[in-house]
Structure formats: structure tokens, C-alpha cells
Amino acid sequence: MRKSGHLPYKFDTLGFTYYDLQTNASVGNRVLVHADGKVSVAWTYSPDGTTEFPLRGSAYNHYNGTSWGAPPTSRIETNLRLGWPSIGVLPGNKEYVISHFATSGGLHVMTNDAIGGSNWTTGPRVLTIAGGKPIWNRADNNGNTIHVLTNYSDSAASTDPPNIRVDGMLLPTTYSRSTDGGQTWSTALSMLPGYDTSRYLRGGGDQYAIDANGNNVAIVIADNLGGDVSLWKSSDNGQTFTKIIVDTFAFAPYKTDKVIGSNVPTNDGSVDVVMDNNGYAHVFWGYSEVTKNHPSADSSFFTPASNRIMYWGEQNNVKRIIGGMMDMNGDTQLTVAYGTPRSLGANNTLPRLQDSLGTVDLISVARYGNTSLATMPSAMVDAQGRIFCVYSAPLEGDLYASNEARETSNYRDLFITFSTDGGLTWADPQNISQGHGFEDVFGCVGKTIVNNVLHVIWQRDEIPGTNLQNNSSDGSHPTVNNVILHASIPVQAIINNQIGLGPGVSVEEIDQPNVYITNGFYPNPTSNGGEVEIFLTETSPVTLTVTNLLGQTVATQDLGKQAPGNTTVKVATDNFAAGVYMYNISTGKYAVSGKMVVTK
């Protein structure tokens, strides 16, 4: 039996989102660790579950060395529906977030006036092209030089431009480069050398990663369900690149009518790459397999129950398995509930299992696109050359629902593995989220270690899968509010294998807050009061306190004990002067807060 851990760190609640799809494959750069130990993060956000999420955008939060800011209640963009943010810092301590405009393609660069600042400026749309929609960006920078990857959208909507081809390749991934902090782009939507139809037939959204370390830039592009994992390296800050095939697909370029046999190794499209201080690249990807035994043009069959996180190190040219779903009960087998690797059928219907017992209905499905069981690696290498990789995998024995008549899905947790010898050997994975009864996914690790802690953020809710990918016609995954969590993990605890594999650490043991804001103050501004909706995880005493910007208390209200679930807190402002106020809702041990504007 695998040991449970007693986590030597607590979880911080950074914010929320009703839009619950953070990526289609690779995670990207969402955590920015500054040299002084401060931390900035970004994620795709929606404040409510309105159809099509019209208020979707980029959320931002900041750790100032002492505490995180209040969970954001609005996007940083100015009246734009954006998504897929990458975060970085430019000279002069000006932070940037780059997000895509999915409606017609292109990106916006948002900048604030200081690290941790709240004064965001939204730049004009850049990297647009007639007849195409470049979106799904990944970005990193070296000083004022920003490196960006995008992929052309393959949406079939009648209002969208036609599927674009570049040099014969359908919807390719392209590289762009700005040397002035994103104001102009000297390289725009360019094809990398050797990225052509000799090995690839099309690109794929989010199936790529980028990392810049000084003048060294590394780009990895994958091709899930039948393609290479390839690395492009630059030592001159993105002016020229050299290609290395890291993992070869034997039948590239792959067409769906090509007979290739059974269980041919490939990747699941989720990749990451980091450059160490010696200029060597470290590449990570989720493993998959593809089968095609007949020459028809039908789609091939792939194996979503594949269970390996793969690694390749440039210095020693080694490729190996470093992680996967863990055998929790020690029986040498993985018990995976039927709904875990399944996707929805035609018309968003739940599939059914045909077995010796007859037809078994699914209660849910939980597959993340075409990714595998172990997927979405996010990696970093520290100044000592130690490599850390976080990934998502289902947890054996942790099931969404238990019903003898209907199959269900495993919950996912975040795992971490590490190497202290440059990638030659790797430690056994440890479970860093250990949230029994929670879906923990989209983990992203900070690329820098300061004060001997590793920073990780991820998304959590109580239903496996996502609403955007797994909600069936009968509402098996409704729109719910997801929490964005953070952990500062002591590096020595990881090295000493002190975390364990769980489950067994309860919500209370990991110091999980018991109160969340699910809808911020509304209406805002207000002339005659408003309300805040909170969510309680347990019966708790609730107190409302309102202060002005001088910190003076202008109103308090004891709301008594409130039951678990959603509670509406009404705030009367009849006696308030016009101005800006902060409201604080406390359960004694925990508190949440926000800002409201009163007009007269």
C-alpha cells in the first residue's frame, strides 16, 4: 500500500473561474517567480457561467512576499474576450500578459506599470493575418525580446476564415519575435526550419512549448496521434534555429489512410521544454499509442489509457519514462474506472459499456481532449541543475461516484518527480495535491526557485473532466465555479520524499479555506446597495465588515451560522458617502474580501 503524505505546505486560494478549460494539451507559462521571491500568476477566467462566457479573459494575482492579493473579480483586459495567457516581466519591472483573441485571431499584449501593479494597459491586436486565425499562444522572453508560438484555429464555423495552409501544411504552428517588448514584431507568424510536410501534415492547438534562458531559446512541437516530438534550439536569441527530432514517429508524415499496425508509440500532444544554465534542453511529453490496421480514410484508433510521462535530455541524449498513474494498492495493476479515458459520443451523449454483464451506463466521462492518463507535464530546472516535473494523472481508488449500476471516473491529482543528476535518473513520483474527492489538473510550475520553495498552481473542482469538453446532453458536467490553487512546496521536502502519494490528507489537514466568493459584489458601482454570493464548505459563523480606503470600519454585521453551500450576503449602502469601499466576509479562521464603489 502506498503511503499517505502529511503535506508540509498549505494551499492558497488565488481565484476562481467558471470557464474551466485552461489548455487543450500543453500548459504553458502561467507562473512568474521574481528574484526577490514575489510571485505573479495568470489564468483564463470567467466570473460567471453565462453561455459562451462573454466576460472571459485573463485573471491575475500577485504574492508580494507576505500574502496573495484578493481573488480577482474581473479580467485585466479592457472589454475584450481573451484567453490562454502567458505571463512574463520586461525591463523596468513591467509585467506583461499575452492572450489570444479567438473570435478572429491575433493576440493582445497587456502590461502593468510595476510588478504586482493593478494598472493594466491593453495593447492593440497584433500577429493577425488575412484568411487565418492564429491563437493558442505560448510566450517567453529575454529582456525586451518576446518569443511567441501560435497555431491557426481549425474551427469550422461558417463565420470563420477557411482553414489556412502554409507551404502545403494545414493549420501549422508558427513562431513570432518582438525585440521591443511586443510593440512591433520583426518576425511574424514564421515557419521554423525543417517544420514542413516531410514530417508533418498539420499543426495542433497547444501542442507546443517554449522556454528562453538568456540568449538560448528552445521550442518543442509535438503531433499527437501520429507525429514526431521535435526540438528547435537557438543560441542567438531567436534569430536562427536548429532542429533536433527528440522522439521519432516511425510513419511520419501520417495520413489516416496509411496502414501502420497496432500500438505504434507516439505522443499525446502535451509537451514542455526547459533550458538549463549550460544551454542544454530538457523535453517532456505525454506518451500515447496509435493503431491503424485498414486503409480506409476513417480516423485511426489511439489509446487514451496510455500511462507514461516521457523525458529526453540533450546533454546525455537519454529518453526514459519518468512518471505516470500510480499503483496505490500495490497489486501491480492500475484500476481505471471506465469513464476516465472516455469522451462524449455523437450529440454529446454519454457512451455505454458493453460487457458480459450487459450494457452499463456511464455517469460521466473525463478525458481531456486526446491526451493520455498521465499528461500535461510542466517542468523547471534550478540553478543547481536539479530538474522538477509536475504532471496530472488519475488517482487509483478515488472515484467521482460509486454506483453498482453505472460506471464512473477517477479523480485526478498532481504529481511531481525530480532528477538531481541532470536527467540520468529520476525519483519516484509524489502526490502534491492529495485532494481526495477533487479534480486537480492543469498544473503549472514556476521556472525559478527562490528561498528554497517551488511554486505550483492548478485548477480544482469536484467533477472529473471539464464542462467545456465533457458536459453531456443530460448535464453530466454542469458549469461550476473552479478554484485556482497555489502551493509553495519546500524543495527539501521533495528531495527527501516527504510528501508521499495519498490519498489520506483531508481538506482540513492541508489548510483549505472554508469560504469562497462565487459572485463578486453586484451591482458595482451601486447607489442603493448590493449583494455578494459566497460558498461555504462547512457550517460556519459569518461576519461582514465594510471599511473605507483609510481602513476605518463603516459597517459590521453578524450573519450568524450559515449552512454549507451558496449564501447571499446583502450589503446596505444607504448611509455610505460616495466612494470606494472594501468588504470583508469572515468565518473566523478564514476571510475573503473585495472592492465596491458607491455612487450617489
Helices and strands as residue ranges (DSSP letters): E 11-17, E 31-33, E 39-45, E 57-63, E 83-90, E 94-100, E 107-112, E 120-126, E 134-142, E 145-152, E 165-166, E 169-170, E 173-178, E 187-190, E 208-213, E 216-221, E 229-234, E 242-247, E 261-275, E 281-292, E 301-302, E 309-313, E 318-323, G 346-348, E 352-355, E 358-362, E 375-381, E 387-399, E 406-407, E 410-419, E 430-431, E 439-445, E 453-461, H 467-470, E 482-490, H 491-495, E 515-522, E 530-536, E 540-548, E 553-562, E 565-571, E 579-586, E 591-598
